[in-house]
Amino acid sequence: MVTQPQNLDQREVFYPESDGKPMADNTKQFRWIVVIEQNLEWLFADDPNVFVAGDLLWYPVEGNNRLSTAPDTMVVFGRPKGDRGSYQQWREDNLPPQVVFEILSPGNTQPEMDRKLLFYHTYGVEEYYVYDPDRIQLSGWIRDEDRLLDQIESMSGWVSPRLSVRFELNAELELYRPDGTPFFSFAEINQMLNQERQRAEQAEQQLEQERQRSQQMAERLRSLGIDPDAL
């Protein structure tokens, strides 16, 4: 019996979950990727239909496993939270990431960034932000009708239409939630948690001291033949 070879159809295409590239080239780039990705996770934590991911391969076209990119951070409105090995757009109601962030490192080249901009333009990104932490430079592009190639003139004070996050550029990039709360690093959050824990411990100590003083007063009144509960 001779077995005829079968053609590989789209359902059998393998989509790698890694492009073999590091998430970041240095600590500064990694810190900014984590700060932006995690703060966006917290911002939309109560919305089950906002998916946020960092360094996740995005495949926009079914059947083409060579066409992909891994944004440093991407946000997709209209898709549920949950773990994914890659973002395969045809499995996600064909929704592309609407917002994408890239953090530059010394290893990034201009041709590479030009290709990324063209990719995001071609496959439907609505807002694209690039931050260079070494030069303290921030750039952004917003989709106008069917074009993502129009650069935002001034990023300082810019508010993202999709995220409602405000951008400021001073000694470094500053990002603010819609309520005005700044984005925090893990170190800053840990410091705030420690301070809050110390305040709670101090409040508990003060409460315990008040209990002891109240008990001592009640004992003195009883020694004088006075019932403190009757007062």
C-alpha positions in Angstrom: 0.0 0.0 0.0 1.4 3.4 -1.0 0.6 6.3 1.3 0.1 9.6 -0.6 1.8 12.6 0.9 -0.7 15.1 2.4 -0.5 18.8 2.0 0.0 20.9 5.2 -3.1 23.0 5.7 -3.4 26.1 7.8 -4.6 24.3 10.8 -1.3 22.4 11.0 1.0 25.4 10.7 3.3 25.8 13.7 3.4 29.2 15.2 6.6 29.6 17.4 6.1 31.2 20.8 9.5 32.8 20.8 11.5 34.7 18.2 14.8 33.9 19.9 15.4 37.6 20.8 15.9 38.8 24.4 13.0 40.7 26.0 15.4 43.6 26.8 19.0 44.5 26.2 19.7 46.2 29.5 18.2 46.9 32.9 16.8 50.3 32.0 14.9 49.0 29.0 13.6 46.0 31.1 12.5 48.3 33.9 10.5 50.5 31.6 8.8 47.5 29.9 7.8 46.1 33.2 6.5 49.4 34.6 4.4 50.1 31.6 3.0 46.6 31.1 2.2 46.0 34.8 0.7 49.5 35.4 -1.6 48.9 32.4 -2.5 45.5 33.8 -3.5 47.2 37.1 -5.3 50.0 35.3 -7.6 47.5 33.5 -7.7 44.9 36.2 -11.5 45.2 36.6 -12.3 45.0 32.9 -12.4 41.3 31.8 -12.3 42.3 28.2 -9.0 44.1 28.0 -5.9 42.0 27.3 -2.5 43.4 28.2 0.8 41.6 27.4 4.5 42.2 27.2 6.9 40.7 24.7 4.2 38.4 23.2 4.5 37.3 19.6 1.7 38.7 17.5 0.8 36.8 14.3 -1.7 38.9 12.2 -2.3 36.6 9.3 -3.4 32.9 9.5 -1.2 30.5 7.8 1.9 32.8 7.8 4.2 31.9 10.7 7.0 34.1 9.4 5.0 37.3 9.7 5.1 38.4 13.3 6.4 40.9 15.8 6.6 41.0 19.6 5.7 44.5 20.9 7.3 45.4 24.3 3.7 46.0 25.5 0.4 45.7 23.7 -3.2 46.3 24.7 -6.2 44.7 23.1 -9.7 46.0 23.9 -12.4 43.5 23.3 -10.4 40.3 24.1 -10.6 38.4 27.4 -7.7 38.2 29.8 -5.8 34.9 30.1 -2.5 33.2 29.3 -1.5 32.8 25.6 1.6 31.4 24.0 1.2 33.9 21.2 -1.4 36.3 19.9 -2.9 34.7 16.8 -5.2 37.4 15.5 -7.6 35.1 13.6 -8.4 33.3 16.9 -9.1 36.7 18.7 -12.1 37.9 16.6 -9.5 39.2 14.2 -8.8 42.1 16.6 -5.3 43.6 16.4 -3.7 45.2 19.4 -5.0 48.8 19.4 -2.2 50.2 21.5 1.5 49.3 21.3 4.6 50.5 23.2 8.2 50.0 22.3 11.2 50.8 24.6 14.4 51.6 22.7 17.8 50.1 23.6 21.2 50.9 22.0 20.8 47.8 19.9 17.8 49.1 18.0 18.4 50.5 14.5 16.4 53.0 12.5 15.7 50.5 9.7 14.3 48.1 12.4 12.1 50.8 13.9 10.9 51.9 10.5 9.9 48.3 9.8 8.0 48.1 13.1 6.1 51.3 12.3 5.2 50.0 8.9 4.0 46.6 10.4 1.8 48.4 13.0 0.4 50.7 10.3 -0.3 47.7 8.0 -2.0 45.5 10.6 -4.3 47.9 12.4 -2.6 49.4 15.4 -4.4 52.7 16.5 -1.8 54.1 18.8 2.0 53.5 18.8 4.4 54.9 21.3 8.2 54.7 21.4 10.3 55.8 24.3 14.1 56.1 24.4 15.1 56.1 28.1 18.7 57.0 27.3 17.9 60.2 25.3 14.7 60.9 27.2 12.8 61.0 23.9 9.2 60.1 23.4 7.5 59.7 20.0 3.9 58.7 19.2 1.7 57.9 16.2 -2.1 58.0 16.0 -4.2 56.4 13.4 -6.1 58.9 11.2 -8.7 57.1 9.2 -6.6 54.3 7.7 -3.1 55.7 8.4 -0.9 55.3 11.4 1.9 57.2 9.7 1.0 60.6 11.2 3.3 61.4 14.1 1.9 63.2 17.1 3.4 66.7 17.2 3.8 67.1 21.0 3.8 64.2 23.4 4.2 66.2 26.6 0.7 66.4 28.0 -0.7 64.0 25.4 -3.6 61.9 26.6 -4.1 58.5 24.9 -7.6 58.2 23.4 -7.8 54.5 24.1 -6.0 54.3 27.5 -6.9 57.8 28.9 -3.3 57.8 30.2 -1.5 61.1 30.2 2.2 61.4 29.1 4.6 63.9 30.5 8.3 64.3 29.7 10.5 65.9 32.3 13.7 64.3 33.8 12.3 61.1 32.4 9.0 59.8 31.1 6.0 60.1 33.4 2.7 58.4 32.9 -0.5 59.2 34.8 -3.7 57.2 35.2 -7.1 58.9 34.4 -7.4 59.8 38.1 -4.0 61.5 38.1 -2.2 58.8 40.0 1.3 58.2 38.5 2.6 54.9 37.2 4.7 53.3 39.9 7.7 50.9 39.7 7.7 47.7 41.8 10.2 49.3 44.2 8.0 52.3 44.7 4.9 50.0 45.3 6.9 47.9 47.8 8.0 51.1 49.6 4.3 52.3 49.8 3.2 48.9 51.1 5.9 49.0 53.8 4.8 52.5 54.8 1.2 51.4 54.9 2.1 48.4 57.0 4.1 50.6 59.4 1.1 53.0 59.8 -1.2 50.0 60.5 1.2 48.7 63.1 1.5 52.1 64.7 -2.3 52.5 64.8 -2.7 49.0 66.3 -0.1 49.9 69.0 -1.9 53.2 69.8 -5.2 51.3 70.0 -3.6 48.7 72.4 -2.2 51.5 74.6 -5.7 53.1 74.7 -7.2 49.7 75.8 -4.6 49.4 78.6 -5.3 52.9 79.9 -9.0 52.2 79.8 -8.5 48.9 81.8 -6.3 50.7 84.3 -8.9 53.4 84.8 -11.6 50.9 85.3 -9.6 49.0 87.9 -9.0 52.3 89.8 -12.7 53.1 89.8 -13.5 49.6 91.1 -10.9 50.0 93.9 -12.9 53.1 95.0 -16.1 51.1 95.0 -17.3 52.6 91.7 -18.7 50.4 88.9 -17.3 51.8 85.7 -20.0 50.0 83.7 -22.6 52.0 85.4 -21.1 55.4 84.4 
